[in-house]
Amino acid sequence: MEAVITFIALFAMVFGLGYIYYTTRNRERMALIEKGADASLFNTGKEGGKTFINWNKFTLKIGMLAIGIALGIIAGSVFANNSIMDEDTSYSSMIFLFGGLSLVVFYIIDRKGK
């Protein structure tokens, strides 16, 4: 019974946040239009035919993050099994460490590409 209440509360929270986001966005846009702002402000997906999101870089970043998390789990397991660190500490710290390192490596790769 508690799980059902939890899922209903989660669904209600997600729905409420989405509703508030879209109604607020609509009110802001209507206020800008009433003041005579240019409607091209609302073209958030494309500007000059180019998309804001480079999907190749995004997938590389997510892939590197997933690999970093996997390496963190493996390193945490090695540290926990060899009694180098406490089990809870080893898993969480290694996941964050390797995940963060993978994002730093992505940043370095991305900067060299420019």
MILOVO-753483 format. One record per atom (N, C-alpha, C, CB): residue number from 1; residue in one letter; atom name; x, y, z. Coordinates in steps of 0.2 Angstrom, whole numbers, always signed. Glycine has a CB too. Example, Ala and Ser with C-alpha at 12.3 -4.5 7.8 and 13.67 -1.06 7.14 Angstrom:
1;a;N;+66;-28;+39
1;a;CA;+62;-22;+39
1;a;C;+66;-16;+39
1;a;CB;+57;-22;+45
2;s;N;+64;-11;+35
2;s;CA;+68;-5;+36
2;s;C;+64;+0;+39
2;s;CB;+70;-3;+29
This chain:
1;m;N;+4;-6;+0
1;m;CA;+0;+0;+0
1;m;C;+4;+6;+0
1;m;CB;-5;+0;+6
2;e;N;+10;+6;+4
2;e;CA;+14;+12;+4
2;e;C;+18;+13;-3
2;e;CB;+20;+11;+9
3;a;N;+19;+8;-7
3;a;CA;+22;+9;-13
3;a;C;+17;+12;-18
3;a;CB;+24;+2;-16
4;v;N;+11;+10;-18
4;v;CA;+6;+13;-22
4;v;C;+5;+21;-20
4;v;CB;-1;+10;-21
5;i;N;+5;+23;-14
5;i;CA;+5;+30;-12
5;i;C;+11;+33;-15
5;i;CB;+4;+30;-4
6;t;N;+17;+30;-14
6;t;CA;+23;+33;-16
6;t;C;+23;+35;-24
6;t;CB;+29;+29;-15
7;f;N;+20;+30;-28
7;f;CA;+20;+31;-35
7;f;C;+15;+36;-37
7;f;CB;+18;+24;-39
8;i;N;+9;+36;-33
8;i;CA;+4;+42;-35
8;i;C;+7;+48;-33
8;i;CB;-2;+40;-31
9;a;N;+11;+49;-28
9;a;CA;+14;+55;-26
9;a;C;+19;+57;-31
9;a;CB;+17;+55;-19
10;l;N;+23;+53;-33
10;l;CA;+28;+54;-38
10;l;C;+25;+57;-45
10;l;CB;+32;+48;-39
11;f;N;+20;+53;-47
11;f;CA;+16;+55;-53
11;f;C;+13;+62;-52
11;f;CB;+11;+50;-55
12;a;N;+10;+63;-46
12;a;CA;+7;+70;-45
12;a;C;+12;+75;-45
12;a;CB;+3;+70;-39
13;m;N;+18;+74;-42
13;m;CA;+23;+79;-42
13;m;C;+26;+81;-49
13;m;CB;+29;+77;-38
14;v;N;+27;+75;-53
14;v;CA;+29;+76;-60
14;v;C;+24;+80;-64
14;v;CB;+31;+70;-63
15;f;N;+18;+78;-63
15;f;CA;+13;+82;-67
15;f;C;+12;+89;-65
15;f;CB;+6;+78;-66
16;g;N;+12;+90;-58
16;g;CA;+12;+97;-56
16;g;C;+18;+101;-58
16;g;CB;+12;+97;-48
17;l;N;+24;+99;-58
17;l;CA;+30;+103;-61
17;l;C;+29;+104;-68
17;l;CB;+36;+99;-59
18;g;N;+27;+99;-72
18;g;CA;+26;+100;-79
18;g;C;+20;+105;-80
18;g;CB;+24;+94;-82
19;y;N;+15;+105;-77
19;y;CA;+10;+110;-78
19;y;C;+12;+117;-76
19;y;CB;+4;+108;-73
20;i;N;+15;+118;-70
20;i;CA;+18;+124;-68
20;i;C;+23;+127;-74
20;i;CB;+21;+124;-61
21;y;N;+27;+123;-76
21;y;CA;+32;+125;-81
21;y;C;+29;+127;-87
21;y;CB;+37;+119;-83
22;y;N;+24;+124;-90
22;y;CA;+21;+126;-96
22;y;C;+16;+132;-96
22;y;CB;+17;+120;-99
23;t;N;+13;+132;-90
23;t;CA;+8;+138;-89
23;t;C;+12;+144;-88
23;t;CB;+4;+137;-83
24;t;N;+18;+144;-84
24;t;CA;+22;+149;-83
24;t;C;+25;+152;-90
24;t;CB;+28;+148;-78
25;r;N;+28;+147;-94
25;r;CA;+31;+148;-100
25;r;C;+26;+152;-105
25;r;CB;+34;+142;-104
26;n;N;+20;+149;-105
26;n;CA;+14;+152;-109
26;n;C;+13;+159;-107
26;n;CB;+8;+148;-109
27;r;N;+13;+161;-100
27;r;CA;+11;+167;-98
27;r;C;+17;+172;-100
27;r;CB;+10;+167;-90
28;e;N;+23;+170;-99
28;e;CA;+29;+174;-101
28;e;C;+29;+176;-109
28;e;CB;+35;+170;-99
29;r;N;+27;+171;-113
29;r;CA;+27;+172;-120
29;r;C;+21;+177;-122
29;r;CB;+26;+165;-124
30;m;N;+16;+176;-119
30;m;CA;+10;+180;-120
30;m;C;+12;+187;-118
30;m;CB;+4;+178;-116
31;a;N;+15;+188;-112
31;a;CA;+17;+195;-110
31;a;C;+22;+198;-115
31;a;CB;+20;+195;-103
32;l;N;+27;+194;-118
32;l;CA;+31;+197;-122
32;l;C;+28;+199;-129
32;l;CB;+37;+192;-124
33;i;N;+23;+195;-131
33;i;CA;+20;+196;-137
33;i;C;+15;+203;-136
33;i;CB;+15;+190;-139
34;e;N;+12;+203;-131
34;e;CA;+8;+209;-129
34;e;C;+12;+216;-129
34;e;CB;+4;+209;-123
35;k;N;+19;+215;-127
35;k;CA;+23;+221;-127
35;k;C;+26;+222;-134
35;k;CB;+28;+220;-122
36;g;N;+25;+218;-139
36;g;CA;+28;+219;-145
36;g;C;+34;+216;-147
36;g;CB;+28;+226;-147
37;a;N;+36;+211;-143
37;a;CA;+43;+207;-144
37;a;C;+42;+203;-150
37;a;CB;+45;+203;-138
38;d;N;+48;+202;-153
38;d;CA;+48;+198;-159
38;d;C;+47;+191;-158
38;d;CB;+55;+199;-163
39;a;N;+43;+187;-162
39;a;CA;+41;+180;-161
39;a;C;+47;+176;-162
39;a;CB;+35;+178;-165
40;s;N;+52;+178;-165
40;s;CA;+58;+173;-166
40;s;C;+62;+172;-160
40;s;CB;+63;+177;-171
41;l;N;+60;+175;-155
41;l;CA;+63;+173;-148
41;l;C;+61;+166;-146
41;l;CB;+61;+178;-143
42;f;N;+56;+164;-148
42;f;CA;+53;+157;-146
42;f;C;+56;+151;-150
42;f;CB;+46;+157;-146
43;n;N;+60;+153;-155
43;n;CA;+63;+147;-159
43;n;C;+69;+145;-155
43;n;CB;+65;+150;-166
44;t;N;+68;+141;-150
44;t;CA;+73;+138;-146
44;t;C;+77;+132;-149
44;t;CB;+71;+137;-139
45;g;N;+74;+129;-153
45;g;CA;+77;+123;-156
45;g;C;+82;+124;-161
45;g;CB;+71;+119;-159
46;k;N;+81;+129;-165
46;k;CA;+86;+131;-171
46;k;C;+87;+138;-171
46;k;CB;+83;+128;-177
47;e;N;+93;+140;-173
47;e;CA;+95;+147;-175
47;e;C;+99;+147;-181
47;e;CB;+98;+150;-169
48;g;N;+96;+149;-186
48;g;CA;+100;+150;-193
48;g;C;+101;+143;-196
48;g;CB;+107;+153;-191
49;g;N;+97;+138;-194
49;g;CA;+97;+131;-197
49;g;C;+102;+127;-193
49;g;CB;+100;+132;-204
50;k;N;+105;+129;-188
50;k;CA;+109;+125;-184
50;k;C;+106;+123;-177
50;k;CB;+116;+128;-183
51;t;N;+106;+117;-175
51;t;CA;+103;+115;-169
51;t;C;+108;+117;-163
51;t;CB;+101;+108;-168
52;f;N;+105;+119;-157
52;f;CA;+109;+120;-151
52;f;C;+113;+114;-149
52;f;CB;+105;+124;-146
53;i;N;+110;+109;-149
53;i;CA;+112;+102;-146
53;i;C;+116;+99;-152
53;i;CB;+107;+98;-143
54;n;N;+122;+97;-151
54;n;CA;+126;+93;-155
54;n;C;+126;+86;-152
54;n;CB;+134;+95;-155
55;w;N;+122;+82;-156
55;w;CA;+120;+75;-153
55;w;C;+126;+71;-153
55;w;CB;+114;+72;-158
56;n;N;+131;+72;-157
56;n;CA;+137;+68;-157
56;n;C;+141;+69;-151
56;n;CB;+141;+69;-163
57;k;N;+141;+75;-149
57;k;CA;+145;+76;-143
57;k;C;+141;+74;-137
57;k;CB;+146;+84;-142
58;f;N;+134;+75;-137
58;f;CA;+130;+73;-131
58;f;C;+130;+65;-130
58;f;CB;+123;+75;-133
59;t;N;+130;+61;-136
59;t;CA;+131;+54;-135
59;t;C;+138;+52;-132
59;t;CB;+129;+51;-141
60;l;N;+143;+56;-135
60;l;CA;+149;+54;-132
60;l;C;+150;+56;-125
60;l;CB;+155;+58;-136
61;k;N;+147;+61;-123
61;k;CA;+147;+63;-116
61;k;C;+144;+58;-111
61;k;CB;+144;+70;-115
62;i;N;+138;+56;-114
62;i;CA;+134;+51;-110
62;i;C;+137;+44;-110
62;i;CB;+127;+50;-113
63;g;N;+140;+42;-115
63;g;CA;+144;+36;-116
63;g;C;+150;+36;-111
63;g;CB;+146;+34;-123
64;m;N;+154;+41;-111
64;m;CA;+160;+42;-107
64;m;C;+158;+42;-99
64;m;CB;+164;+48;-108
65;l;N;+152;+45;-98
65;l;CA;+150;+45;-91
65;l;C;+148;+38;-89
65;l;CB;+144;+50;-90
66;a;N;+144;+34;-93
66;a;CA;+142;+27;-92
66;a;C;+148;+23;-91
66;a;CB;+138;+25;-97
67;i;N;+153;+24;-95
67;i;CA;+160;+20;-94
67;i;C;+163;+22;-87
67;i;CB;+164;+21;-100
68;g;N;+163;+28;-86
68;g;CA;+166;+31;-79
68;g;C;+162;+28;-73
68;g;CB;+166;+38;-79
69;i;N;+156;+28;-74
69;i;CA;+152;+25;-68
69;i;C;+153;+17;-68
69;i;CB;+144;+26;-69
70;a;N;+154;+14;-73
70;a;CA;+155;+7;-73
70;a;C;+162;+5;-70
70;a;CB;+155;+3;-80
71;l;N;+167;+9;-72
71;l;CA;+174;+9;-69
71;l;C;+174;+10;-62
71;l;CB;+179;+13;-73
72;g;N;+170;+15;-60
72;g;CA;+169;+17;-53
72;g;C;+166;+11;-49
72;g;CB;+165;+23;-52
73;i;N;+161;+7;-51
73;i;CA;+158;+2;-48
73;i;C;+163;-4;-47
73;i;CB;+152;-1;-52
74;i;N;+167;-5;-53
74;i;CA;+172;-10;-53
74;i;C;+178;-9;-47
74;i;CB;+176;-11;-60
75;a;N;+180;-2;-47
75;a;CA;+185;+0;-43
75;a;C;+183;+0;-36
75;a;CB;+188;+7;-44
76;g;N;+176;+1;-35
76;g;CA;+173;+1;-28
76;g;C;+173;-6;-25
76;g;CB;+166;+4;-28
77;s;N;+171;-11;-30
77;s;CA;+171;-18;-28
77;s;C;+178;-20;-26
77;s;CB;+168;-22;-34
78;v;N;+183;-18;-30
78;v;CA;+190;-21;-28
78;v;C;+192;-18;-22
78;v;CB;+195;-18;-34
79;f;N;+190;-12;-20
79;f;CA;+192;-9;-14
79;f;C;+188;-12;-8
79;f;CB;+191;-1;-14
80;a;N;+182;-13;-9
80;a;CA;+178;-16;-4
80;a;C;+180;-24;-3
80;a;CB;+171;-16;-6
81;n;N;+182;-27;-8
81;n;CA;+184;-34;-7
81;n;C;+190;-35;-4
81;n;CB;+183;-38;-14
82;n;N;+195;-30;-5
82;n;CA;+202;-31;-2
82;n;C;+202;-27;+5
82;n;CB;+207;-28;-7
83;s;N;+196;-25;+7
83;s;CA;+196;-21;+14
83;s;C;+200;-15;+14
83;s;CB;+198;-26;+19
84;i;N;+201;-12;+8
84;i;CA;+205;-6;+8
84;i;C;+201;+0;+11
84;i;CB;+207;-4;+1
85;m;N;+194;+0;+9
85;m;CA;+189;+5;+11
85;m;C;+183;+1;+13
85;m;CB;+188;+10;+5
86;d;N;+179;+5;+17
86;d;CA;+172;+3;+19
86;d;C;+168;+2;+12
86;d;CB;+169;+7;+24
87;e;N;+164;-3;+12
87;e;CA;+160;-5;+6
87;e;C;+156;+1;+4
87;e;CB;+155;-11;+8
88;d;N;+152;+4;+8
88;d;CA;+148;+10;+6
88;d;C;+152;+16;+4
88;d;CB;+143;+12;+12
89;t;N;+157;+17;+7
89;t;CA;+162;+23;+5
89;t;C;+165;+21;-1
89;t;CB;+167;+24;+11
90;s;N;+167;+15;-2
90;s;CA;+171;+14;-8
90;s;C;+167;+14;-15
90;s;CB;+174;+7;-8
91;y;N;+161;+11;-14
91;y;CA;+157;+12;-20
91;y;C;+155;+19;-22
91;y;CB;+150;+8;-19
92;s;N;+152;+23;-17
92;s;CA;+150;+29;-19
92;s;C;+156;+34;-21
92;s;CB;+146;+32;-13
93;s;N;+161;+33;-17
93;s;CA;+167;+38;-19
93;s;C;+170;+36;-26
93;s;CB;+172;+38;-14
94;m;N;+170;+30;-27
94;m;CA;+173;+28;-34
94;m;C;+169;+30;-40
94;m;CB;+175;+20;-34
95;i;N;+162;+29;-39
95;i;CA;+157;+31;-44
95;i;C;+158;+38;-46
95;i;CB;+150;+29;-42
96;f;N;+158;+42;-40
96;f;CA;+158;+49;-41
96;f;C;+165;+51;-44
96;f;CB;+157;+53;-35
97;l;N;+171;+48;-42
97;l;CA;+177;+50;-44
97;l;C;+178;+48;-52
97;l;CB;+182;+46;-40
98;f;N;+176;+42;-54
98;f;CA;+177;+40;-61
98;f;C;+172;+43;-65
98;f;CB;+177;+32;-61
99;g;N;+166;+44;-63
99;g;CA;+161;+48;-67
99;g;C;+164;+55;-68
99;g;CB;+154;+48;-63
100;g;N;+166;+58;-63
100;g;CA;+169;+65;-64
100;g;C;+175;+65;-68
100;g;CB;+171;+68;-57
101;l;N;+179;+60;-67
101;l;CA;+185;+60;-72
101;l;C;+183;+59;-79
101;l;CB;+190;+54;-70
102;s;N;+178;+55;-80
102;s;CA;+176;+54;-87
102;s;C;+173;+61;-90
102;s;CB;+171;+49;-88
103;l;N;+170;+65;-86
103;l;CA;+167;+71;-89
103;l;C;+173;+76;-90
103;l;CB;+162;+74;-84
104;v;N;+178;+76;-86
104;v;CA;+184;+80;-87
104;v;C;+188;+78;-93
104;v;CB;+189;+80;-81
105;v;N;+188;+71;-94
105;v;CA;+191;+69;-101
105;v;C;+187;+71;-107
105;v;CB;+192;+61;-100
106;f;N;+181;+71;-106
106;f;CA;+176;+73;-112
106;f;C;+178;+81;-113
106;f;CB;+169;+72;-110
107;y;N;+178;+85;-108
107;y;CA;+180;+92;-108
107;y;C;+186;+93;-112
107;y;CB;+180;+95;-102
108;i;N;+191;+89;-110
108;i;CA;+198;+90;-114
108;i;C;+197;+88;-121
108;i;CB;+203;+86;-110
109;i;N;+194;+82;-122
109;i;CA;+193;+80;-129
109;i;C;+189;+86;-133
109;i;CB;+189;+73;-130
110;d;N;+184;+88;-130
110;d;CA;+180;+93;-133
110;d;C;+184;+100;-135
110;d;CB;+174;+95;-129
111;r;N;+188;+102;-130
111;r;CA;+192;+108;-131
111;r;C;+197;+107;-137
111;r;CB;+195;+110;-125
112;k;N;+200;+101;-137
112;k;CA;+205;+100;-143
112;k;C;+201;+100;-149
112;k;CB;+208;+93;-141
113;g;N;+195;+98;-150
113;g;CA;+191;+97;-156
113;g;C;+190;+104;-159
113;g;CB;+185;+94;-155
114;k;N;+190;+109;-155
114;k;CA;+188;+116;-157
114;k;C;+194;+120;-159
114;k;CB;+185;+120;-152
